[in-house]
Amino acid sequence: MAEFHAVQVNLWCDDVERCAAFFRHLGMPERFRFPPAGEPHQVEVEAAGVRIGFSSARVGGELFGIATTPGENSEVVLWCDDVDGLHRTALDAGGRPLTSPTDSPDRRLRYAWLRDPEGHRVKLVQERD
């Protein structure tokens, strides 16, 4: 059986830089960019040992023959220690709110949903004490 060395999620984007900038604004450092100059085909950020890649939908179609549709059919879940603060930061970075921060019915979690500038759904989750 194969051994895994890392996990990465890729999101297809119309504007790779705009999408990557949103996640950098949330505090995720950039780890990879190709090409190094000019319009990026791929930018990757990292948090908690997981990379999130932002891939150009145009490049995916033109160079690789992969049919891509940016946006709404994916969700990134970010576990954090302050849903309310991260939600405000995300909105300031261009996120669009879907639900305001709220507690789960059993009060074990606090969560909120929003969309990044490319339309990907982002869920913010915080474990309650």
MMTF fields as JSON, N, C-alpha, C and O atoms, coordinates in Angstrom:
{
  "mmtfVersion": "1.0.0",
  "mmtfProducer": "UNKNOWN",
  "numBonds": 515,
  "numAtoms": 516,
  "numGroups": 129,
  "numChains": 1,
  "numModels": 1,
  "chainsPerModel": [1],
  "groupsPerChain": [129],
  "chainIdList": ["A"],
  "bondAtomList": [4, 2, 8, 6, 12, 10, 16, 14, 20, 18, 24, 22, 28, 26, 32, 30, 36, 34, 40, 38, 44, 42, 48, 46, 52, 50, 56, 54, 60, 58, 64, 62, 68, 66, 72, 70, 76, 74, 80, 78, 84, 82, 88, 86, 92, 90, 96, 94, 100, 98, 104, 102, 108, 106, 112, 110, 116, 114, 120, 118, 124, 122, 128, 126, 132, 130, 136, 134, 140, 138, 144, 142, 148, 146, 152, 150, 156, 154, 160, 158, 164, 162, 168, 166, 172, 170, 176, 174, 180, 178, 184, 182, 188, 186, 192, 190, 196, 194, 200, 198, 204, 202, 208, 206, 212, 210, 216, 214, 220, 218, 224, 222, 228, 226, 232, 230, 236, 234, 240, 238, 244, 242, 248, 246, 252, 250, 256, 254, 260, 258, 264, 262, 268, 266, 272, 270, 276, 274, 280, 278, 284, 282, 288, 286, 292, 290, 296, 294, 300, 298, 304, 302, 308, 306, 312, 310, 316, 314, 320, 318, 324, 322, 328, 326, 332, 330, 336, 334, 340, 338, 344, 342, 348, 346, 352, 350, 356, 354, 360, 358, 364, 362, 368, 366, 372, 370, 376, 374, 380, 378, 384, 382, 388, 386, 392, 390, 396, 394, 400, 398, 404, 402, 408, 406, 412, 410, 416, 414, 420, 418, 424, 422, 428, 426, 432, 430, 436, 434, 440, 438, 444, 442, 448, 446, 452, 450, 456, 454, 460, 458, 464, 462, 468, 466, 472, 470, 476, 474, 480, 478, 484, 482, 488, 486, 492, 490, 496, 494, 500, 498, 504, 502, 508, 506, 512, 510],
  "bondOrderList": [1, 1, 1, 1, 1, 1, 1, 1, 1, 1, 1, 1, 1, 1, 1, 1, 1, 1, 1, 1, 1, 1, 1, 1, 1, 1, 1, 1, 1, 1, 1, 1, 1, 1, 1, 1, 1, 1, 1, 1, 1, 1, 1, 1, 1, 1, 1, 1, 1, 1, 1, 1, 1, 1, 1, 1, 1, 1, 1, 1, 1, 1, 1, 1, 1, 1, 1, 1, 1, 1, 1, 1, 1, 1, 1, 1, 1, 1, 1, 1, 1, 1, 1, 1, 1, 1, 1, 1, 1, 1, 1, 1, 1, 1, 1, 1, 1, 1, 1, 1, 1, 1, 1, 1, 1, 1, 1, 1, 1, 1, 1, 1, 1, 1, 1, 1, 1, 1, 1, 1, 1, 1, 1, 1, 1, 1, 1, 1],
  "groupList": [{"groupName": "MET", "atomNameList": ["N", "CA", "C", "O"], "elementList": ["N", "C", "C", "O"], "formalChargeList": [0, 0, 0, 0], "bondAtomList": [1, 0, 2, 1, 3, 2], "bondOrderList": [1, 1, 2], "singleLetterCode": "M", "chemCompType": "L-PEPTIDE LINKING"}, {"groupName": "ALA", "atomNameList": ["N", "CA", "C", "O"], "elementList": ["N", "C", "C", "O"], "formalChargeList": [0, 0, 0, 0], "bondAtomList": [1, 0, 2, 1, 3, 2], "bondOrderList": [1, 1, 2], "singleLetterCode": "A", "chemCompType": "L-PEPTIDE LINKING"}, {"groupName": "GLU", "atomNameList": ["N", "CA", "C", "O"], "elementList": ["N", "C", "C", "O"], "formalChargeList": [0, 0, 0, 0], "bondAtomList": [1, 0, 2, 1, 3, 2], "bondOrderList": [1, 1, 2], "singleLetterCode": "E", "chemCompType": "L-PEPTIDE LINKING"}, {"groupName": "PHE", "atomNameList": ["N", "CA", "C", "O"], "elementList": ["N", "C", "C", "O"], "formalChargeList": [0, 0, 0, 0], "bondAtomList": [1, 0, 2, 1, 3, 2], "bondOrderList": [1, 1, 2], "singleLetterCode": "F", "chemCompType": "L-PEPTIDE LINKING"}, {"groupName": "HIS", "atomNameList": ["N", "CA", "C", "O"], "elementList": ["N", "C", "C", "O"], "formalChargeList": [0, 0, 0, 0], "bondAtomList": [1, 0, 2, 1, 3, 2], "bondOrderList": [1, 1, 2], "singleLetterCode": "H", "chemCompType": "L-PEPTIDE LINKING"}, {"groupName": "VAL", "atomNameList": ["N", "CA", "C", "O"], "elementList": ["N", "C", "C", "O"], "formalChargeList": [0, 0, 0, 0], "bondAtomList": [1, 0, 2, 1, 3, 2], "bondOrderList": [1, 1, 2], "singleLetterCode": "V", "chemCompType": "L-PEPTIDE LINKING"}, {"groupName": "GLN", "atomNameList": ["N", "CA", "C", "O"], "elementList": ["N", "C", "C", "O"], "formalChargeList": [0, 0, 0, 0], "bondAtomList": [1, 0, 2, 1, 3, 2], "bondOrderList": [1, 1, 2], "singleLetterCode": "Q", "chemCompType": "L-PEPTIDE LINKING"}, {"groupName": "ASN", "atomNameList": ["N", "CA", "C", "O"], "elementList": ["N", "C", "C", "O"], "formalChargeList": [0, 0, 0, 0], "bondAtomList": [1, 0, 2, 1, 3, 2], "bondOrderList": [1, 1, 2], "singleLetterCode": "N", "chemCompType": "L-PEPTIDE LINKING"}, {"groupName": "LEU", "atomNameList": ["N", "CA", "C", "O"], "elementList": ["N", "C", "C", "O"], "formalChargeList": [0, 0, 0, 0], "bondAtomList": [1, 0, 2, 1, 3, 2], "bondOrderList": [1, 1, 2], "singleLetterCode": "L", "chemCompType": "L-PEPTIDE LINKING"}, {"groupName": "TRP", "atomNameList": ["N", "CA", "C", "O"], "elementList": ["N", "C", "C", "O"], "formalChargeList": [0, 0, 0, 0], "bondAtomList": [1, 0, 2, 1, 3, 2], "bondOrderList": [1, 1, 2], "singleLetterCode": "W", "chemCompType": "L-PEPTIDE LINKING"}, {"groupName": "CYS", "atomNameList": ["N", "CA", "C", "O"], "elementList": ["N", "C", "C", "O"], "formalChargeList": [0, 0, 0, 0], "bondAtomList": [1, 0, 2, 1, 3, 2], "bondOrderList": [1, 1, 2], "singleLetterCode": "C", "chemCompType": "L-PEPTIDE LINKING"}, {"groupName": "ASP", "atomNameList": ["N", "CA", "C", "O"], "elementList": ["N", "C", "C", "O"], "formalChargeList": [0, 0, 0, 0], "bondAtomList": [1, 0, 2, 1, 3, 2], "bondOrderList": [1, 1, 2], "singleLetterCode": "D", "chemCompType": "L-PEPTIDE LINKING"}, {"groupName": "ARG", "atomNameList": ["N", "CA", "C", "O"], "elementList": ["N", "C", "C", "O"], "formalChargeList": [0, 0, 0, 0], "bondAtomList": [1, 0, 2, 1, 3, 2], "bondOrderList": [1, 1, 2], "singleLetterCode": "R", "chemCompType": "L-PEPTIDE LINKING"}, {"groupName": "GLY", "atomNameList": ["N", "CA", "C", "O"], "elementList": ["N", "C", "C", "O"], "formalChargeList": [0, 0, 0, 0], "bondAtomList": [1, 0, 2, 1, 3, 2], "bondOrderList": [1, 1, 2], "singleLetterCode": "G", "chemCompType": "PEPTIDE LINKING"}, {"groupName": "PRO", "atomNameList": ["N", "CA", "C", "O"], "elementList": ["N", "C", "C", "O"], "formalChargeList": [0, 0, 0, 0], "bondAtomList": [1, 0, 2, 1, 3, 2], "bondOrderList": [1, 1, 2], "singleLetterCode": "P", "chemCompType": "L-PEPTIDE LINKING"}, {"groupName": "ILE", "atomNameList": ["N", "CA", "C", "O"], "elementList": ["N", "C", "C", "O"], "formalChargeList": [0, 0, 0, 0], "bondAtomList": [1, 0, 2, 1, 3, 2], "bondOrderList": [1, 1, 2], "singleLetterCode": "I", "chemCompType": "L-PEPTIDE LINKING"}, {"groupName": "SER", "atomNameList": ["N", "CA", "C", "O"], "elementList": ["N", "C", "C", "O"], "formalChargeList": [0, 0, 0, 0], "bondAtomList": [1, 0, 2, 1, 3, 2], "bondOrderList": [1, 1, 2], "singleLetterCode": "S", "chemCompType": "L-PEPTIDE LINKING"}, {"groupName": "THR", "atomNameList": ["N", "CA", "C", "O"], "elementList": ["N", "C", "C", "O"], "formalChargeList": [0, 0, 0, 0], "bondAtomList": [1, 0, 2, 1, 3, 2], "bondOrderList": [1, 1, 2], "singleLetterCode": "T", "chemCompType": "L-PEPTIDE LINKING"}, {"groupName": "TYR", "atomNameList": ["N", "CA", "C", "O"], "elementList": ["N", "C", "C", "O"], "formalChargeList": [0, 0, 0, 0], "bondAtomList": [1, 0, 2, 1, 3, 2], "bondOrderList": [1, 1, 2], "singleLetterCode": "Y", "chemCompType": "L-PEPTIDE LINKING"}, {"groupName": "LYS", "atomNameList": ["N", "CA", "C", "O"], "elementList": ["N", "C", "C", "O"], "formalChargeList": [0, 0, 0, 0], "bondAtomList": [1, 0, 2, 1, 3, 2], "bondOrderList": [1, 1, 2], "singleLetterCode": "K", "chemCompType": "L-PEPTIDE LINKING"}],
  "groupTypeList": [0, 1, 2, 3, 4, 1, 5, 6, 5, 7, 8, 9, 10, 11, 11, 5, 2, 12, 10, 1, 1, 3, 3, 12, 4, 8, 13, 0, 14, 2, 12, 3, 12, 3, 14, 14, 1, 13, 2, 14, 4, 6, 5, 2, 5, 2, 1, 1, 13, 5, 12, 15, 13, 3, 16, 16, 1, 12, 5, 13, 13, 2, 8, 3, 13, 15, 1, 17, 17, 14, 13, 2, 7, 16, 2, 5, 5, 8, 9, 10, 11, 11, 5, 11, 13, 8, 4, 12, 17, 1, 8, 11, 1, 13, 13, 12, 14, 8, 17, 16, 14, 17, 11, 16, 14, 11, 12, 12, 8, 12, 18, 1, 9, 8, 12, 11, 14, 2, 13, 4, 12, 5, 19, 8, 5, 6, 2, 12, 11],
  "groupIdList": [1, 2, 3, 4, 5, 6, 7, 8, 9, 10, 11, 12, 13, 14, 15, 16, 17, 18, 19, 20, 21, 22, 23, 24, 25, 26, 27, 28, 29, 30, 31, 32, 33, 34, 35, 36, 37, 38, 39, 40, 41, 42, 43, 44, 45, 46, 47, 48, 49, 50, 51, 52, 53, 54, 55, 56, 57, 58, 59, 60, 61, 62, 63, 64, 65, 66, 67, 68, 69, 70, 71, 72, 73, 74, 75, 76, 77, 78, 79, 80, 81, 82, 83, 84, 85, 86, 87, 88, 89, 90, 91, 92, 93, 94, 95, 96, 97, 98, 99, 100, 101, 102, 103, 104, 105, 106, 107, 108, 109, 110, 111, 112, 113, 114, 115, 116, 117, 118, 119, 120, 121, 122, 123, 124, 125, 126, 127, 128, 129],
  "secStructList": [7, 7, 7, 7, 7, 7, 3, 3, 3, 3, 3, 3, 3, 1, 1, 2, 2, 2, 2, 2, 2, 2, 2, 2, 2, 6, 6, 7, 7, 3, 3, 3, 3, 3, 1, 1, 1, 1, 1, 7, 1, 3, 3, 3, 3, 3, 3, 6, 6, 3, 3, 3, 3, 3, 3, 3, 2, 2, 2, 2, 2, 2, 6, 6, 7, 7, 7, 7, 7, 7, 1, 6, 6, 7, 3, 3, 3, 3, 3, 7, 1, 7, 2, 2, 2, 2, 2, 2, 2, 2, 2, 2, 6, 6, 7, 3, 3, 3, 3, 3, 3, 3, 3, 7, 6, 6, 1, 1, 3, 3, 3, 3, 3, 3, 3, 7, 6, 6, 7, 7, 3, 3, 3, 3, 3, 3, 3, 7, 7],
  "xCoordList": [0.842, 0.0, 0.891, 1.96, 0.453, 1.209, 1.26, 0.336, 2.351, 2.497, 2.313, 2.94, 1.476, 1.221, 2.242, 2.581, 2.729, 3.718, 3.146, 3.695, 2.053, 1.426, 0.019, -0.323, -0.786, -2.136, -2.27, -1.864, -2.844, -3.097, -4.467, -4.858, -5.181, -6.462, -6.247, -5.648, -6.72, -6.635, -8.019, -8.975, -8.117, -9.359, -9.135, -8.16, -10.022, -9.935, -10.459, -11.493, -9.74, -10.066, -9.974, -9.166, -10.809, -10.66, -9.532, -8.792, -9.395, -8.363, -7.558, -7.9, -6.493, -5.67, -5.131, -5.181, -4.617, -4.014, -5.037, -4.74, -6.217, -7.256, -7.624, -7.775, -7.768, -8.137, -7.01, -7.272, -5.771, -4.63, -4.484, -4.172, -4.701, -4.586, -5.579, -5.258, -6.78, -7.79, -7.273, -7.352, -6.75, -6.279, -4.992, -4.789, -4.128, -2.95, -3.391, -2.793, -4.443, -4.963, -5.471, -5.45, -5.923, -6.384, -5.218, -5.424, -3.992, -2.815, -2.123, -1.282, -2.46, -1.82, -0.672, -0.907, 0.56, 1.694, 1.756, 1.412, 2.203, 2.391, 3.61, 4.655, 3.47, 4.562, 5.06, 6.164, 4.25, 4.636, 3.905, 2.765, 4.58, 3.985, 4.623, 5.845, 3.779, 4.274, 3.386, 2.161, 3.999, 5.418, 5.748, 4.849, 7.048, 7.446, 7.087, 6.925, 6.963, 6.608, 5.458, 5.292, 4.676, 3.546, 2.304, 2.242, 1.315, 0.049, 0.282, 0.817, -0.109, 0.157, -0.789, -1.979, -0.219, -1.023, -1.394, -2.43, -0.529, -0.737, -0.084, 1.07, -0.836, -0.307, -0.774, -1.919, 0.13, -0.22, 0.078, 1.109, -0.842, -0.666, -0.713, -1.067, -0.353, -0.327, -0.829, -0.592, -1.529, -1.979, -2.142, -2.686, -1.677, -1.832, -1.332, -1.897, -0.28, 0.303, -0.414, -0.04, -1.432, -2.169, -1.987, -2.099, -1.707, -1.593, -2.914, -3.632, -3.211, -4.349, -3.771, -3.086, -4.043, -3.568, -4.693, -5.845, -4.344, -5.291, -4.799, -3.74, -5.57, -5.166, -5.986, -7.193, -5.34, -6.011, -6.948, -6.51, -8.226, -9.203, -8.875, -9.029, -8.428, -8.057, -6.903, -6.954, -5.867, -4.707, -5.101, -4.641, -5.954, -6.411, -7.086, -6.883, -7.888, -8.567, -7.648, -7.654, -6.852, -6.011, -4.804, -4.531, -4.093, -2.857, -3.05, -2.341, -4.0, -4.118, -5.367, -5.504, -6.29, -7.518, -8.456, -9.255, -8.361, -9.21, -10.374, -10.161, -11.583, -12.747, -12.867, -12.939, -12.889, -12.922, -14.012, -14.295, -14.613, -15.609, -15.253, -15.397, -14.792, -14.462, -15.7, -16.818, -15.465, -16.483, -17.204, -16.596, -18.473, -19.427, -19.484, -20.196, -18.785, -18.939, -17.899, -17.677, -17.268, -16.256, -16.389, -17.031, -15.76, -15.781, -14.449, -13.96, -13.863, -12.668, -13.116, -13.782, -12.753, -13.105, -11.846, -10.836, -11.92, -10.791, -11.123, -11.986, -10.436, -10.587, -9.701, -8.512, -10.262, -9.502, -9.892, -10.734, -9.271, -9.575, -10.442, -10.728, -10.867, -11.687, -12.52, -12.134, -13.645, -14.506, -14.953, -14.935, -15.347, -15.863, -14.79, -15.057, -13.579, -12.497, -12.087, -11.878, -11.965, -11.577, -12.669, -12.366, -13.927, -15.035, -14.925, -15.076, -14.664, -14.481, -13.3, -13.392, -12.183, -11.004, -11.321, -10.912, -12.052, -12.414, -13.305, -13.124, -14.256, -15.122, -14.311, -14.529, -13.375, -12.505, -11.627, -11.232, -11.32, -10.474, -11.258, -10.684, -12.563, -13.366, -14.286, -14.936, -14.361, -15.295, -16.732, -17.013, -17.639, -19.065, -19.783, -19.682, -20.505, -21.113, -22.233, -23.016, -22.288, -23.411, -24.196, -25.423, -23.502, -24.134, -23.219, -21.996, -23.797, -23.024, -22.546, -23.12, -21.5, -21.05, -22.186, -22.913, -22.311, -23.356, -22.876, -21.941, -23.51, -23.18, -24.007, -25.153, -23.398, -24.14, -25.214, -25.11, -26.247, -27.327, -26.83, -27.397, -25.78, -25.266, -24.188, -23.63, -23.897, -22.959, -21.516, -20.694, -21.199, -19.818, -18.967, -17.743, -19.618, -18.898, -19.47, -20.638, -18.64, -19.08, -18.642, -17.526, -19.511, -19.169, -19.85, -20.791, -19.342, -19.904, -19.494, -18.504, -20.265, -19.927, -19.836, -20.542, -18.942, -18.821, -18.296, -17.972, -18.215, -17.604, -16.36, -16.353, -15.302, -14.108, -14.389, -15.463, -13.465, -13.739, -14.04, -14.626, -13.655, -13.939, -15.212, -15.602, -15.866, -17.118, -16.986, -17.998, -15.757, -15.61, -16.214, -16.046, -16.912, -17.502, -16.41, -15.632, -16.367, -15.408, -16.195, -17.016, -15.93, -16.568, -15.51, -14.415, -15.841, -14.973, -15.545, -16.742, -14.709, -15.19, -14.26, -13.039, -14.871, -14.144, -14.746, -15.961, -13.899, -14.379, -14.589, -13.753, -15.708, -16.008, -15.46, -15.339, -15.129, -14.626, -15.745, -15.509],
  "yCoordList": [-1.176, 0.0, 1.246, 1.248, 2.288, 3.538, 4.262, 4.176, 4.97, 5.81, 7.26, 7.716, 7.983, 9.382, 10.267, 10.036, 11.275, 12.2, 13.581, 14.338, 13.918, 15.23, 15.17, 14.253, 16.164, 16.294, 17.705, 18.674, 17.811, 19.111, 19.084, 18.089, 20.176, 20.371, 21.458, 22.488, 21.256, 22.274, 22.797, 22.03, 24.108, 24.76, 25.445, 26.177, 25.216, 25.868, 27.288, 27.529, 28.227, 29.647, 30.351, 29.983, 31.365, 32.259, 33.249, 33.595, 33.701, 34.666, 34.075, 34.259, 33.367, 32.667, 33.628, 33.335, 34.771, 35.726, 36.252, 36.362, 36.571, 37.086, 36.046, 36.377, 34.799, 33.729, 33.491, 33.376, 33.418, 33.21, 34.369, 34.153, 35.584, 36.761, 36.691, 37.083, 36.197, 36.051, 35.148, 35.512, 33.983, 33.036, 33.52, 33.256, 34.217, 34.829, 35.843, 35.938, 36.6, 37.598, 36.937, 37.558, 35.695, 34.959, 34.443, 33.912, 34.595, 34.188, 32.937, 32.376, 32.484, 31.294, 31.73, 32.382, 31.382, 31.814, 31.101, 29.925, 31.847, 31.272, 30.37, 30.731, 29.174, 28.198, 27.894, 27.374, 28.214, 27.872, 28.794, 29.189, 29.132, 29.959, 29.561, 29.464, 29.332, 29.045, 29.725, 29.644, 30.401, 30.736, 31.79, 32.437, 31.964, 32.907, 34.363, 35.165, 34.707, 36.082, 36.034, 35.05, 37.089, 37.162, 36.51, 36.209, 36.298, 35.705, 34.288, 33.452, 34.002, 32.668, 31.61, 31.852, 30.427, 29.258, 28.484, 27.822, 28.573, 27.843, 28.628, 29.046, 28.819, 29.384, 28.463, 28.01, 28.188, 27.319, 28.019, 28.673, 27.869, 28.364, 27.153, 26.052, 27.367, 26.237, 26.656, 27.777, 25.734, 25.93, 24.568, 23.646, 24.443, 23.218, 21.984, 20.899, 22.149, 21.029, 20.623, 19.627, 21.364, 21.052, 22.204, 23.373, 21.862, 22.878, 23.014, 22.041, 24.259, 24.555, 25.198, 26.218, 24.605, 25.13, 25.824, 25.392, 26.903, 27.64, 27.513, 28.033, 26.821, 26.483, 27.258, 27.431, 27.721, 28.477, 27.575, 26.6, 27.904, 27.142, 27.24, 26.262, 28.398, 28.592, 27.668, 27.002, 27.627, 26.778, 25.305, 24.511, 24.947, 23.564, 23.118, 21.995, 24.002, 23.675, 23.709, 22.788, 24.775, 24.972, 24.033, 23.439, 23.898, 23.12, 21.648, 20.795, 21.344, 19.974, 19.26, 18.052, 19.991, 19.382, 18.939, 18.02, 19.589, 19.249, 20.24, 21.448, 19.736, 20.612, 21.08, 20.262, 22.374, 22.921, 23.966, 24.72, 23.996, 25.01, 25.583, 24.895, 26.824, 27.416, 27.566, 27.732, 27.503, 27.979, 27.03, 26.438, 26.868, 26.486, 25.015, 24.679, 24.132, 22.711, 22.182, 20.973, 23.048, 22.614, 23.425, 24.475, 22.903, 23.606, 23.38, 22.251, 24.441, 24.37, 24.613, 25.609, 23.708, 23.854, 24.254, 23.552, 25.389, 25.908, 25.833, 26.564, 24.949, 24.836, 25.883, 25.961, 26.692, 27.807, 28.008, 27.286, 28.997, 29.264, 30.504, 30.875, 31.155, 32.365, 32.557, 33.314, 31.881, 31.973, 33.41, 33.869, 34.115, 35.475, 36.403, 37.161, 36.331, 37.172, 36.796, 37.674, 35.482, 35.054, 35.392, 35.711, 35.329, 35.69, 37.168, 37.509, 38.039, 39.471, 39.685, 40.456, 38.993, 39.101, 38.646, 39.284, 37.541, 37.009, 37.983, 38.165, 38.603, 39.586, 40.8, 41.335, 41.243, 42.368, 42.04, 42.937, 40.752, 40.31, 40.061, 39.628, 40.326, 40.155, 38.96, 38.67, 38.252, 37.139, 37.635, 38.766, 36.767, 37.093, 36.197, 34.973, 36.784, 35.977, 35.069, 35.446, 33.869, 32.957, 32.802, 32.906, 32.552, 32.517, 33.227, 33.134, 33.916, 34.581, 33.538, 32.452, 33.847, 32.912, 32.564, 33.435, 31.274, 30.777, 29.519, 28.865, 29.18, 27.953, 26.798, 26.969, 25.612, 24.413, 24.151, 24.643, 23.379, 23.121, 22.542, 22.842, 21.717, 21.146, 22.028, 21.673, 23.163, 24.169, 23.678, 24.293, 22.574, 22.089, 22.821, 22.876, 23.384, 24.051, 25.435, 25.7, 26.307, 27.591, 27.57, 27.15, 28.02, 27.955, 29.063, 29.709, 29.256, 30.225, 29.77, 29.056, 30.19, 29.921, 31.232, 32.198, 31.236, 32.366, 31.846, 30.666, 32.726, 32.38, 33.234, 34.421, 32.612, 33.383, 34.197, 34.048, 35.048, 35.89, 35.121, 35.69, 33.843, 33.033, 32.208, 31.501, 32.291, 31.577, 30.253, 29.589, 29.832, 28.599, 28.796, 29.84, 27.779, 27.844, 27.575, 26.63, 28.421, 28.279, 28.187, 29.051, 27.128, 26.956, 27.201, 26.643, 28.027, 28.308, 27.557, 27.651, 26.818, 26.006, 26.201, 26.257, 26.302, 26.443, 25.49, 25.472, 24.692, 23.855, 24.721, 25.562, 24.509, 25.263, 24.505, 23.281, 25.223, 24.575, 23.933, 23.342],
  "zCoordList": [0.0, 0.0, 0.0, 0.61, -0.677, -0.781, 0.557, 1.366, 0.769, 1.952, 1.544, 0.587, 2.243, 1.929, 2.631, 3.792, 1.924, 2.474, 2.733, 3.533, 2.069, 2.233, 1.65, 0.904, 2.006, 1.455, 0.908, 1.55, -0.286, -0.897, -1.551, -2.161, -1.419, -2.084, -3.125, -2.816, -4.349, -5.392, -5.717, -5.835, -5.86, -6.251, -7.595, -7.763, -8.544, -9.852, -9.734, -9.111, -10.336, -10.205, -11.553, -12.405, -11.735, -12.88, -12.625, -13.546, -11.399, -11.016, -9.865, -8.697, -10.202, -9.22, -8.17, -6.976, -8.606, -7.665, -6.665, -5.475, -7.127, -6.233, -5.181, -4.005, -5.595, -4.667, -3.662, -2.465, -4.124, -3.231, -2.26, -1.089, -2.72, -1.851, -0.7, 0.422, -0.968, 0.077, 1.198, 2.371, 0.848, 1.85, 2.523, 3.708, 1.8, 2.438, 3.487, 4.559, 3.17, 4.108, 5.393, 6.456, 5.304, 6.481, 7.315, 8.406, 6.81, 7.566, 7.063, 7.765, 5.854, 5.298, 4.391, 3.374, 4.74, 3.926, 2.576, 2.451, 1.581, 0.251, 0.264, 0.805, -0.343, -0.376, -1.786, -1.951, -2.816, -4.192, -5.143, -4.898, -6.239, -7.292, -8.628, -8.739, -9.637, -10.987, -12.007, -11.921, -12.979, -13.021, -11.968, -11.43, -11.673, -10.625, -10.93, -10.01, -12.201, -12.59, -13.59, -14.312, -13.625, -14.554, -13.969, -12.777, -14.833, -14.395, -13.876, -14.603, -12.629, -12.08, -12.639, -12.841, -12.882, -13.248, -11.995, -11.946, -10.968, -9.724, -8.591, -8.689, -7.524, -6.284, -5.168, -5.161, -4.216, -3.101, -1.781, -1.626, -0.835, 0.526, 1.451, 1.03, 2.715, 3.635, 5.006, 5.456, 5.663, 7.04, 7.688, 7.081, 8.904, 9.69, 8.936, 9.075, 8.144, 7.426, 6.153, 5.532, 5.748, 4.518, 3.535, 3.903, 2.293, 1.247, 0.521, 0.288, 0.172, -0.695, -1.935, -1.854, -3.077, -4.346, -5.085, -5.044, -5.759, -6.591, -8.014, -8.365, -8.833, -10.191, -11.203, -11.031, -12.247, -13.294, -14.093, -14.703, -14.086, -14.87, -16.359, -17.09, -16.809, -18.21, -18.59, -19.624, -17.758, -18.034, -17.997, -18.817, -17.041, -16.965, -18.247, -18.709, -18.819, -20.071, -21.275, -22.092, -21.39, -22.574, -22.631, -23.675, -21.537, -21.556, -21.23, -21.764, -20.363, -19.885, -20.376, -20.178, -21.021, -21.513, -20.402, -20.587, -19.25, -18.111, -18.064, -17.954, -18.145, -18.039, -16.589, -15.672, -16.391, -15.038, -14.904, -15.836, -13.735, -13.411, -12.053, -11.043, -12.001, -10.708, -9.832, -10.32, -8.522, -7.618, -6.72, -5.827, -6.927, -5.898, -5.515, -4.569, -6.187, -5.888, -4.911, -4.846, -4.165, -3.212, -1.934, -1.899, -0.88, 0.397, 1.085, 1.145, 1.601, 2.423, 3.853, 4.135, 4.761, 6.171, 6.928, 6.893, 7.611, 8.377, 9.863, 10.351, 10.578, 12.02, 12.657, 12.345, 13.548, 14.114, 15.572, 16.107, 16.209, 17.614, 17.818, 18.957, 16.721, 16.831, 15.563, 14.673, 15.485, 14.306, 14.056, 12.914, 15.089, 14.898, 14.31, 13.378, 14.867, 14.366, 12.958, 12.12, 12.677, 11.333, 10.325, 9.175, 10.735, 9.852, 9.456, 8.283, 10.428, 10.123, 9.178, 8.223, 9.453, 8.597, 7.178, 6.208, 7.062, 5.747, 4.975, 3.771, 5.654, 4.982, 4.554, 3.468, 5.396, 5.037, 3.835, 3.09, 3.644, 2.538, 1.261, 0.262, 1.275, 0.066, 0.086, -0.918, 1.213, 1.315, 1.325, 1.724, 0.878, 0.86, 1.867, 1.779, 2.821, 3.883, 3.377, 2.506, 3.943, 3.723, 5.015, 5.007, 6.136, 7.449, 8.434, 8.331, 9.364, 10.416, 11.417, 11.492, 12.192, 13.214, 14.178, 14.656, 14.445, 15.335, 16.032, 15.57, 17.139, 17.862, 17.328, 16.912, 17.349, 16.979, 18.031, 19.154, 17.68, 18.642, 19.97, 21.021, 19.936, 21.183, 21.818, 22.855, 21.206, 21.702, 21.785, 22.464, 21.099, 21.09, 20.064, 20.188, 19.049, 17.968, 17.712, 17.995, 17.176, 16.633, 15.181, 14.876, 14.277, 12.864, 12.072, 12.535, 10.867, 9.916, 8.523, 8.36, 7.514, 6.123, 5.363, 5.654, 4.378, 3.463, 2.135, 2.003, 1.163, -0.13, -0.31, 0.017, -0.837, -1.156, -2.422, -3.004, -2.866, -4.039, -5.326, -6.247, -5.417, -6.602, -6.453, -7.382, -5.291, -5.087, -4.36, -4.132, -3.978, -3.212, -1.827, -1.197, -1.377, -0.04, 0.998, 0.868, 2.03, 3.122, 4.42, 4.729, 5.171, 6.479, 7.547, 7.489, 8.507, 9.643, 10.844, 11.116, 11.56, 12.68, 13.877, 13.736, 15.054, 16.312, 17.326, 17.519, 17.981, 19.07, 20.299, 20.629, 20.972, 22.191, 23.392, 23.354, 24.449, 25.67, 26.441, 27.494]
}
